[in-house]
Amino acid sequence: MQFHRLIFCKWLVIFIMNVYAQQPDTINVYLVKENWHTGIMFQVNEFTRSELPLLNLFSQYEYVDIGWGDADFYQAPGMDKYLAAKAILIPTPTVIRIDGYKFPMERIIEWREFVIKFEFSVEEFRRLIKYIDDHIVYDEAGEPVITKHEPGSPIYFFKSLGEYHMFRTCNTWAAQAINSTGIDVNTFGLVTASQVYYKYAKYGKILKRFE
């Protein structure tokens, strides 16, 4: 019996050491804009996948870009002006969009209109993940409800909670995601990408300025 207890304690210590070895001191999170999309980016690794298990769908990617928006407009190809107008004028259902990238951040920055980098503690990052996860709809089996994904595509859409309208856009959602870490910015009336940029630029490091 004593021998088995020693073996159990040994493996428990190894497990705890491995958990702490995989847990980073800080996590880099990027607030980014590309065309009409404003989102949250961070690296895909063992730690981030353990915090948000649906990221296992993106295990072959280096980074993910996570955004929220109107279900019809977000999932439609191209730029549909009718769907864009409907999304603004009428409260509509929403989806979470996650896009995987196999490129280093230096390359990704080239494609973005602005990039603000934040360094969050583990607890701050977990609050951010909770904010994202709380907007995702899961089925009875605990699986995220995928609304659209084309084979071979790095982009997944997931059914989301909350309605999209002119006073709560993808920019509002991204700002509130950053706020969830503990940053205190008033997001009332914050609906455009330029507003988000100028509100949050002083809290992070600007890697690409918004022109």
N, C-alpha and C positions, 0 to 999 in steps of 0.2 A: 504493500500500500504506500509506504514512504517513497519507494522508488518511482511509482506512478505519479505521485505528487511533485517530485522533483522534475520529472519529464514534462509535466503539464506547466509548471512554473517557468521552465526553460523556454518552452514554445510561446508562452504568453509574453515573456520578456522580448523575445525575438519579434513577435507580432507587433508589440507596442513600438519597438525601435524602428521597425519598417514603416509604420504609419507616420511617425514623427519625421522620419528621414524623407518621406515623400511630401510632407507638408511644407510649402515654401513660407518664407518670412513675409513676403509681399507678393501681390499679384498685379501685373500690369493690365489695365483696362483702358480701351480707347473709345472715345466718343467721336464718331465719324459721319461724314456726309458724302453721298455720291448721287448726283442728279436729284430726284425727288425723295431719295431714301436717307433717313437718319437712323443710325443704329449704334449698337454696343458691340465691340470686338474684344476678344481675349483669346489666349492660346488654348489649344486642345492638348491635354496631357492627363496622366493618371489622376492627379488631384482634381482638376476641373470636371473630369468625367465622373468621379466619385461624388462630387457635389451636385451635379445635374446629369443623372444617368442617361437621359435621352441623347446626350452628346456621344454615346457609344456608336450612334449612327454615323458620326463624323470622325471616327478613330483614325482614319487614313489621312485626315487633314491637319494642317498646322494651326490654323485659326478658324474661328467662326465669327460671322457677322449676324447679330440678332436684332430684328426690328419687329414692329407691330403696326398693323394698319387695317384699312377697310378690306374685307374679304374678297369682294368682287374686283376692285381696282388692283389690289396687290397681286392677285393670282392671274390677272389677264395679261397676255403678251402685249408688249409695246405700251403706248401712251393713249389710253382711251379717254377722250375728253368728257364724254357723257358719264362714264363711271366716276371720273374725278369730281365732276360737279355734283353727282348724286352723293358721293362720300362726304362732301363738305356740307351740303344743304340738308341731308336727312340722316339721322342717327342710324348707323348700319352695323351689322355683325362684323367681327374682326378675326384676324388670324395672326399668329406669330410666324415670321419668316426667318429661317436660319440658313445661311449660305456658308459652305466650307471653302477654305482657301489652302492651297499647298505651297503658297509663296511666302517668303520672309516679309516681315512688316515693312521693311524699307521699300520693297516693291509695291506693296499694297498702298502705301502712302501716296505713291505717284498717281494712283487712280482716284484718290479722294479729293474733294473740294476743301475739306478741312479735317484735321486730326488733332484731338486733344488727348494727351496721355495722363492717366491717373495711376498712382501707386496705392493700392488698398491693402490693408491688413487682411488676414484670413477671416476675421469676424466681419469686417466691412464687406468683403467679397461675398461671404455667405448671405448677408442681408440683400445684396444685389441679386444673387441667385434665387433667393426666396421670392423676391419681387417678380422676377421673370417666371419662375415656376408657378406662382400663384395665378398667373394669367393663362396658363396652359390647361386645356381641358383633357382629362384622362377618362378612359372607359372603365367599365366595372372590373376589368382585369388589371387595372393600374397602368395601362399602356397609353401613351399620348395619342390623341386622335389626329392622324395625318389626313389632311384635306386634299393635298396635291403633292405628288412627287413623280417626276419622269425618270425612268430607268437610266442610270448613268449620270444623272444630274446631281450637282453638289447642293442643290436647293431643295429644302423641305418646307412645307407649310403645315402648321398645326392649328387646330381649332382653338380659339382664344376666348377669354371672358372680356366683357366690357364692350361698349359701343364707340364707334368712331364718328366724330362730327367736327364742326368748325372750331369748337372750343376745346377739343381733345384730339389732337392729331398725333402722327408718329413722332413729331418733335416733342410734344408734351409728354408722351409715354417715355421717350428716351431720357428726357430731363428728370422725370420722376424716378426712373431707374437709378440714375446717378444720385438723386436725393436719398434713395433708400439706404445708401451706405452711411448716411449721417451728415452729408452736406446739406445746408439749409438755404435753399433758394426758393423764393416765391414763384410757383409755376402758374399762378392765375394769369390768364391772358397770354401765356407763353405758347405760341402755336407755330412760329416759323423757325426755320433752321438758323437764320441770322440771329434771332433772339437767343436761341440756345447757345450759340457760339459765344456771344458777348457776355452772357450771364455766367458761363462756366469756365471761360478761358483763364480767369484769375485763380481757379482752384486746381488747375492741372498745368502740364507742360505742353505748350503749343508745338506740335511737330510739323504742322502745315497750316499756314494762316488762311483765313477765309477772305477772299478778294471780292 
